[in-house]
Amino acid sequence: MCLPLIAACGRPHCCWLNVGLAGGEPGNYRCAMALLIPIDEPDDPRIDAYRDIRERDLVGRTGLFVAEGTVVVEKLIASIRHRPLSLLIAGKRVTALEPMLASLPNNVPVFVAAQPVMDTVAGFPLHRGVLAIGRQSEKLSADTLLRDACRSDGGINVLLLSGIANHDNMGGIFRNAAAFGIDAMILDADCCDPFYRKAIRVSVGAALDIPYAILSRSDDPVSLLERYGIAGVALSPAGTMSLGDWRPGLRNAVLFGAEGPGLSPALLGRMQSLRIEMASGFDSLNVATTSGIVLHHLAISR
């Protein structure tokens, strides 16, 4: 059973003493500053939010999202924009995760189950053994995002994504954006949800760190950038300038389109277009790979 304890500091602790979990996993967990709740059956209604997460993610979660893996869950716990609502972890991981659990707010429950129970609930094998349900912060308008994201020197570097519908690419772009210090991201209405579980996982939690906004179909991204004095460049295999010749200014926006169709000619015609020089006979890269190359150039040019 789970025994609540009160520490000298007056904060509630929870300790598991010699508890066996379904599936034969032993207890003997040490105390941590978290409320540990044992789950023995996969149909326990307290963990309904974790049920069949692969299928349910495809239809959205109305402001909630799933964080998967220790690194991503740690990012969620540390986030200043989003907050964890609960965790579900494998019993065999409790001791190793004790430092992370100790950083949780006291009112966040941690459901603990044997690995087979977790796999049944989720609907697929969860090798990482760590899940969390988070709530997104209030969504920002693009105007608010750009106004708030300006650095103390007045500069800003923005990514503008158009039609990025692949969750792996979305996660990879967010990861690259975090690695190279992008201040904000703007997605058009044809982009996939960056808070889809797989996108967050591929981003290694970067999707939880970088502020972003979503444009409506009636919004004009070029006019938006012009209002804030941001110089936009667009990537295209037919770009009129080589990436190596681009010299970024203080305020920059880089626009990436989907693989295959790319950016519309109308949009390309309103921005400086850039190309990445490649070997003869080859003219395209994966969009996430492209973002890494371009953002590295932007970072070392600042």
N, C-alpha and C positions, 0 to 999 in steps of 0.2 A: 504494500500500500504506500501511498505518498504521504509523508509526514511533514506538515508545515512547521517551520522553526522560526523563531524570532532572534535575530542577531543582536549583539550589544548595541549596534547602531540604531536598532529599532526597525530595520527594514525586513520584510518577510523573506525568508529563504524557503527552499523546498528541497527535501533530501529523499532519495530512494534508498531503502535499506533492504538488501536481500530479497529483491523482487524478481521473480521470473516472468519473462514476457512470452507471449505466444510465439511459437517457433523455437523455443528452447534457449532464448538468449537470456543470460543472467543479468541481475541487477547490480547491486553494490555500487551505485553511482554516488559520487561525492556531492556535497552541497554546492549549489550555484545560485546566483541571484536571478532565478527564473522560476516560473510556475510550471513544473513538469507534470503532465497529465498522461497516464498510461492509456493506450488504446489497444485493446485485445482483439477486436472484431472489425473487419473491413467495412461493415455496414453501420458503424457507429455514426449517428447523425452529427456529432460534433465536428467531424472532418469532411462534411459534405462539400465544402468549398474546394477540396483537393480531388474530388472524384472525377475520373475520366478527363484529366486536364488536357490531354492532347486534342481530343475532339472539341471540348468546350472552348478552348482558346480560339478556335476558328470563327466563332460567332461573337466574340468579345465578352467583356466582363463588367461593363458599365462602371468604369472607374477603378476596378480592381485588377491586379495582375499577379502572375506567378513568378517568383524568383527561384531559380534552381541552382544548386551547388553552393559550396561554402563561400567562395569568393564573392559571388553575386549577392548572397544573403548578407554577408558582412557589409557590402556596399549599401544595401537597403537599410540596415540598422544604423549606419553612419550618415545616411542621407539627410540633408536639410530640407529637401523638397517633398519627399515621399515618406510614408511611415508603414512599418510592419503591423499587421493585424494579428497574425499567428504564425507559428512554425510547425512543421511536421518533420521529424527526424527519425532515423533508424536507431534503435536502442543501442546497437554496437558503436554508434558515433558519439554518444553523449559525453563520455569522458574527454575525448579529443576536442570536442567543441565547447568545452567548459569556458574558455576565455570569451568566446563569442556570446555564449548564453549569459554570461555575467554582465555584458554590456547592454542587454535588452532592458527596455522599460519594464517595471514590475507588473504592469497590467497586460502584458503580451503573453498569452498562453503558448506553451511549447508542448505539442502532442508528440508522444514517443511510442513508436510501434516497432514490432519485429519487421525485418526486411520483407518477408513474404506478404505481410499485411499492407505495407506501403505499396508494393508492386501491384497488388490487387486493386487498391484504392485508385492509384494513378492510372492504371490500365496498361502499363508497360514497365519493364525493369528499370528501377531508379538506382543506377550504380553509384551515384553520388550520395544518396541517402539523406539529402537535405533539401527541403522545400519551404517556401514561405509565401503567404498571401500578403500583398501590399496594397495600399490605397494611393492612387496618384494624387498629386497636388492639383490645385485648381489650374486649368489650362490657361495659358497666356495668349493674348492676341499678338500678332506679329509686330505691331507698333510698340506695345509694351515690352516685348522681348528685346527689340533692338535698342530701345531707350535704356533699358535696365542693364543690358550686356556691355555697354561701352566701358572700356577700361579707364583708369584714372588719367591716362595720357590722351584720352579722347579717341583712341583707336579701337577697332573692332574687326574681327575676322569671322565671317559667317559662311556656312555651307547652305546652299539652296538645292533641294532634291526634287526632281520631277519624275514621277512615274516609277519610282523604285518599288517594285511589287514583290521582290524576293526577300524573305526574312533573313536569310544568310547574308545577303548583300547589305541589307539595312543594318544588321548588327555589326558587320565588318566596317562599314563606314563610320558608325558611331565610335567604334574602338579606335580607328585611325584619327578621328576628330579629337578624341580625348588625348591620344598620344602626342599630337602636335599642337595642342593648346587652342583649339577652336573655341570661340566664345559663345556661339549660339548656332542653332540649326533651324531651318525653315523647310517644311515639307508641303508639297502641293496636295490637292485632294485625291490624286491618283496613287499616292504612296501607301504602302502597307503600314500597319500599326507598329511603331518601334517598341511598344510595350507588349507585343506578343512574346510568349515565353521563350521561344527559340531565338528571337531577335535580341532579347536581353541577355540570354546565355552566350550567344556568339559575340556580343559586345563586351563580354566579361564585366558586365555591370555598368559600362560607360553610359548606357542609355539612361541610367538613373542619375547621372552626374550633369550631363550637358542640357541646359534649358533649350526647349524647342517650342515651335508654334506650327499650327497647320493652317494653310491658306484655304479659303473657300474658292469655288470655281470662278467666282466673279472677281477675285483679287488679281491685280496686275503686279507680278513680282518685280518687274523692272522699275515701275513707278514707285513701289515701296522702297527699293534700295536708293533711288534718286532722292527721295524725301530726306534720307539720313546721310546723304553725301557719300554713299558707299559705291565704290567702283566694282562693277560686276564683270567677271570673265566666265566664259562657258567652254566646257571641254567637248571637242568633236574631232573625229579622225580627219575631218576636212578643215580644221582650224587654220586661220590665216596667219597665226603667229606660233612659233615654236615655244613650248613651255620654258626652255632654257633662256629665251629672250625676254620673258615677262619679269618686270620689276614691280613687285607689289608696293602699294602706298600704305598710308596709315589706316585706311578703312577699305576692306576688301570683302568681296563675296565671290565664292566659286560655285558654279552651277553644274550639277551632274544630272544626266538623263539616264533612262533605262537602257540596258543592253539591247541591241537590235534596232528598235525604232529611234533611239537617241532623242535629241532635243528637236523641237519643231523649228523649221526654217525661219518662221516669224520671230521666234525668241532669239535664235542665233544671230539674226540680222540686227538686233538691238543691243548686242554686247560684243565686246572684244572676244573672239574665239581663239582657243588654244588647242594645239595638237601636241601629242607626245611622239617624238621621233622613234621609229621602230625599224626593224630589219625589212629589207625589200620584200614585198609580197605579203606583208602582214600589217594590218592597220587597226586592230582593236584589242582591248584588254578587258578583263573583268572589271566592272565599275568600282568594286571595293578596292581592287589592286590599283586602279587609276587614282582613286582618292588618296591612297597612301603616298604615291609618287608626287602628286600635285601638292599635298599638304606638307610633305617634307621640303619641297622647294619653297613653299610659302614660309615655313618656319625658319629656314636658314637664310632667307632673304630679308627677314625683319631686322 
